[in-house]
Every structure is written in C-alpha cells, then in structure tokens.
C-alpha cells in the first residue's frame, strides 16, 4: 500500500483532535518550563544595564553593536545567548519525549485519557539520548544553514526521523541519525513540505515572542510547541507505516 500525504494529514489530524487537551497542556507546560529555565539562567539587573549601555552607544546593526561592546558586555551577551539556547533545548526535548510517549500510550486501547505529566514522565529514561540527538541535529543543521540555506533544509529533512527512530527502536544516537538520513532521503516528498512549514512557523514564533512580554511570550511559544507536536505526530505516523 502506497503512503500518501493526504492519508498522513488525516491520521495526524484525527490523533491531534482526540488528544487535543493533553497536547495543549503539554505545549503550555514545556513553554512555561522553558521560560522558567531562561529566567533562572538569564541576565540580572546589573547585566541588563551593562548591555543597555552597549546598545545605546552602538551605531547601527547587530554586528556593529557587538564590535563596539567591551569584553564584559560581550561575556554578558554570550551568557544570555547560552541560557536561552539551553532553555529552548530542554523545553523542546521534554515536548519531543512527551509527544513520542503519548502516541503509544494513547494507542494502547486502554480508553483512559493520558495526562501531560504522565506522557513526559514515561519518556524520562530516553530523555538523555533525546537531548544528545537534539543537540547534534541542532549543531549540524545550524552549521549547514550558515553555509547555504538549501543544505540546511536538506539536513533538517533527512534528520527529522532521528528522534522517532531513537525512541521506537531503542538504538544508539548515531545509528538513529544514519537510519533517518536513509529514510528521509527516500521519503523526501512526504517529509520536506511538513518540515519546511514547521521551520517557517517556528521562525515567526521566535520573532514575535521576542517583542512580547513574558506571559504573552509563553502563550506564543506554546503555539509554536503545538506546531512541533503536530510535526512529531505526522513523522511518527509516517515511520510507523514505513516499518
């Protein structure tokens, strides 16, 4: 039986609709966790004042501002960037693990509603491996995007199945990434549109959330997490059919 995009979209929509409450709560929870970790690790009042001085004295453009910063200001900026990246990674991994655990739990036929905390807790044994594969994927894709956009998109598409293979087959990280690249290349027509749409949606969310206060930012990031959850469900359904 051939796999079509329309059947995948329909299956994804049905699962999302039946598990809507759990997925929405998980998206909000992981967004809130991301904000808390970012706040705990991010700048204090003195650091913000240091950066503010640099921004006020700078000419124009981000690179010009960074060049005009003192070593202390550059260190503060690096700390802020690292804290934001780490917080996003943790939130993304929790969402990824929770969604991938929710799918088999909800499909087991028990008839009970799965809570967001239970889904995330069920993924706990595989969270370190998921964190590692997420870091490797992020580094490789970001480096590819720095070279050219097309290689970055191709790498994002071919590596998209790595977390699903890691969770489903219980294999090592590198083995999961290799298997994902083979499958991703062979199923480019089914994976590429979904991944590209996800990239665009996440970029819009990131740009918009940077302009909003904390509460609104949490809600907007939760919407971005919902988009990520839909992509995870879509890719999980595809991999299940490919198996």
C-alpha positions as CSV (number, residue, x, y, z in Angstrom):
1,X,0.0,0.0,0.0
2,X,1.4,3.4,-1.0
3,X,1.7,6.1,1.6
4,X,0.1,9.4,0.6
5,X,0.4,12.8,2.2
6,X,-3.4,13.2,2.4
7,X,-3.7,10.0,4.4
8,X,-0.9,11.1,6.8
9,X,-2.5,14.5,7.2
10,X,-5.8,12.8,8.0
11,X,-4.3,10.4,10.5
12,X,-2.4,13.3,12.2
13,X,-5.5,15.4,12.4
14,X,-7.5,12.6,14.0
15,X,-4.9,11.9,16.6
16,X,-4.4,15.5,17.4
17,X,-8.1,16.1,17.7
18,X,-8.6,13.1,20.1
19,X,-5.6,14.1,22.3
20,X,-6.1,17.9,22.0
21,X,-6.3,18.6,25.7
22,X,-3.2,16.6,26.6
23,X,-1.2,18.1,23.7
24,X,-2.2,21.7,24.6
25,X,-1.4,21.2,28.2
26,X,2.0,19.7,27.3
27,X,2.7,22.6,24.9
28,X,1.9,25.1,27.7
29,X,3.9,23.2,30.3
30,X,7.0,22.9,28.2
31,X,6.7,26.6,27.2
32,X,6.4,27.6,30.9
33,X,9.4,25.4,31.8
34,X,11.4,27.0,29.0
35,X,10.6,30.5,30.4
36,X,11.5,29.5,34.0
37,X,14.8,28.0,33.0
38,X,15.6,31.0,30.8
39,X,14.8,33.4,33.7
40,X,16.8,31.4,36.2
41,X,19.9,31.4,33.9
42,X,19.5,34.8,32.2
43,X,20.6,38.2,33.0
44,X,20.3,40.1,36.3
45,X,19.5,43.8,36.6
46,X,23.2,44.7,36.5
47,X,23.8,42.7,33.4
48,X,20.8,44.2,31.6
49,X,22.2,47.7,32.4
50,X,25.6,46.7,31.0
51,X,24.0,45.5,27.8
52,X,21.8,48.6,27.7
53,X,24.8,50.9,27.8
54,X,26.3,49.0,24.9
55,X,23.1,49.2,22.8
56,X,22.7,52.9,23.5
57,X,26.3,53.7,22.4
58,X,26.3,51.5,19.4
59,X,25.9,52.8,15.9
60,X,23.6,50.6,13.8
61,X,23.3,46.8,13.2
62,X,23.9,43.8,15.4
63,X,27.5,43.2,14.3
64,X,28.4,46.8,14.8
65,X,26.9,46.7,18.3
66,X,28.9,43.6,19.2
67,X,32.1,45.1,17.9
68,X,31.6,48.2,20.0
69,X,31.0,46.2,23.2
70,X,33.5,45.9,25.9
71,X,34.8,42.3,26.8
72,X,32.5,42.4,29.8
73,X,29.5,43.2,27.7
74,X,30.3,40.5,25.2
75,X,30.6,38.0,28.0
76,X,27.1,39.0,29.3
77,X,25.7,38.6,25.8
78,X,27.3,35.2,25.4
79,X,25.8,34.1,28.7
80,X,22.4,35.3,27.7
81,X,22.5,33.5,24.4
82,X,23.7,30.3,26.0
83,X,21.0,30.4,28.7
84,X,18.3,31.0,26.0
85,X,19.6,28.1,23.9
86,X,19.8,25.7,26.8
87,X,16.3,26.6,28.0
88,X,14.9,26.1,24.5
89,X,16.7,22.7,24.2
90,X,15.2,21.5,27.5
91,X,11.7,22.6,26.5
92,X,12.0,21.0,23.1
93,X,13.3,17.7,24.4
94,X,10.5,17.5,27.0
95,X,7.9,18.2,24.3
96,X,9.5,15.7,22.0
97,X,9.8,13.0,24.6
98,X,6.3,13.6,25.9
99,X,4.7,13.5,22.4
100,X,6.6,10.4,21.4
101,X,5.5,8.7,24.6
102,X,1.9,9.9,24.3
103,X,1.4,8.2,20.9
104,X,1.9,4.6,22.0
105,X,0.1,5.2,25.3
106,X,-2.9,6.7,23.6
107,X,-2.9,3.9,21.0
108,X,-2.8,1.1,23.6
109,X,-6.6,1.0,23.7
110,X,-6.9,1.5,27.5
111,X,-9.6,4.2,26.9
112,X,-8.1,6.4,29.7
113,X,-7.0,10.0,29.0
114,X,-3.3,10.3,29.3
115,X,-2.1,13.3,31.3
116,X,0.7,15.6,30.1
117,X,2.8,14.8,33.1
118,X,2.4,11.1,32.6
119,X,3.4,11.3,29.0
120,X,6.5,13.3,29.8
121,X,7.4,11.1,32.8
122,X,7.1,8.0,30.6
123,X,9.8,9.4,28.3
124,X,12.3,10.0,31.2
125,X,14.6,7.0,30.6
126,X,15.2,8.2,27.0
127,X,15.4,11.9,27.7
128,X,19.3,12.0,27.9
129,X,19.5,10.3,24.5
130,X,16.9,12.6,23.1
131,X,18.8,15.6,24.4
132,X,22.0,14.3,22.8
133,X,20.4,13.7,19.4
134,X,18.6,17.1,19.5
135,X,21.9,18.9,20.3
136,X,23.7,17.0,17.4
137,X,20.9,17.8,15.0
138,X,20.7,21.4,16.0
139,X,24.5,21.9,15.6
140,X,24.7,20.2,12.2
141,X,21.6,22.0,10.8
142,X,22.8,25.4,12.1
143,X,26.2,24.9,10.6
144,X,24.6,23.9,7.3
145,X,22.4,27.0,7.3
146,X,25.5,29.1,7.9
147,X,26.9,27.8,4.6
148,X,23.7,27.8,2.5
149,X,20.0,27.6,3.1
150,X,19.4,24.6,0.9
151,X,21.9,22.2,2.6
152,X,20.4,23.3,6.0
153,X,16.9,22.4,4.8
154,X,18.0,19.1,3.3
155,X,19.7,18.2,6.5
156,X,16.7,19.1,8.6
157,X,14.5,16.9,6.4
158,X,16.8,13.9,6.3
159,X,17.4,14.0,10.1
160,X,13.8,14.6,11.0
161,X,13.1,11.0,11.8
162,X,16.1,10.6,14.2
163,X,14.2,11.1,17.5
164,X,11.4,8.8,16.4
165,X,13.8,6.0,15.4
166,X,15.7,6.5,18.7
167,X,12.6,6.2,20.8
168,X,11.0,3.4,18.8
169,X,13.9,1.1,18.0
170,X,16.0,1.9,21.2
171,X,19.1,2.2,19.1
172,X,22.2,4.4,19.6
173,X,22.1,8.1,18.6
174,X,24.4,7.8,15.6
175,X,22.6,4.7,14.4
176,X,19.3,6.6,14.6
177,X,20.7,9.5,12.7
178,X,22.1,7.3,9.9
179,X,18.8,5.4,9.6
180,X,16.9,8.7,9.5
181,X,19.1,10.1,6.7
182,X,18.4,7.0,4.6
183,X,14.7,7.1,5.1
184,X,14.5,10.8,4.9
185,X,16.1,10.9,1.5
186,X,13.8,8.2,0.2
187,X,10.7,9.9,1.6
188,X,11.7,13.5,0.7
189,X,8.3,14.3,-0.9
190,X,6.4,13.4,2.2
191,X,8.8,14.9,4.8
192,X,10.1,18.1,3.2
193,X,6.8,20.1,3.0
194,X,6.0,19.4,6.6
195,X,9.5,20.3,7.9
196,X,9.7,23.5,5.8
197,X,6.3,24.6,7.1
198,X,7.4,23.9,10.6
199,X,10.6,25.9,10.1
200,X,8.7,28.9,8.8
201,X,6.2,28.7,11.7
202,X,8.9,28.5,14.3
203,X,10.7,31.5,12.8
204,X,7.5,33.5,13.0
205,X,7.0,32.5,16.6
206,X,10.6,33.3,17.6
207,X,10.5,36.7,16.0
208,X,7.1,37.6,17.5
209,X,7.8,36.3,21.0
210,X,11.0,38.4,21.3
211,X,8.7,41.5,21.0
212,X,6.1,40.4,23.6
213,X,6.1,40.4,27.5
214,X,6.7,37.1,29.3
215,X,3.0,36.0,29.7
216,X,2.2,36.6,26.0
217,X,5.6,35.0,25.1
218,X,4.7,31.8,26.9
219,X,1.4,31.5,25.1
220,X,3.0,32.2,21.7
221,X,5.8,29.7,22.4
222,X,3.1,27.2,23.4
223,X,1.5,27.7,19.9
224,X,4.9,27.0,18.4
225,X,5.1,23.9,20.5
226,X,1.7,22.8,19.2
227,X,3.1,23.1,15.7
228,X,6.1,21.0,16.7
229,X,3.8,18.4,18.3
230,X,1.8,18.1,15.1
231,X,5.0,17.6,13.1
232,X,6.1,14.9,15.6
233,X,2.8,13.1,15.2
234,X,3.0,13.3,11.4
235,X,6.5,11.9,11.3
236,X,5.7,9.2,13.8
237,X,2.7,8.1,11.7
238,X,4.9,8.0,8.6
239,X,7.6,6.0,10.3
240,X,5.0,3.5,11.6
241,X,3.8,3.0,8.1
242,X,7.3,2.6,6.7
243,X,8.0,-0.1,9.3
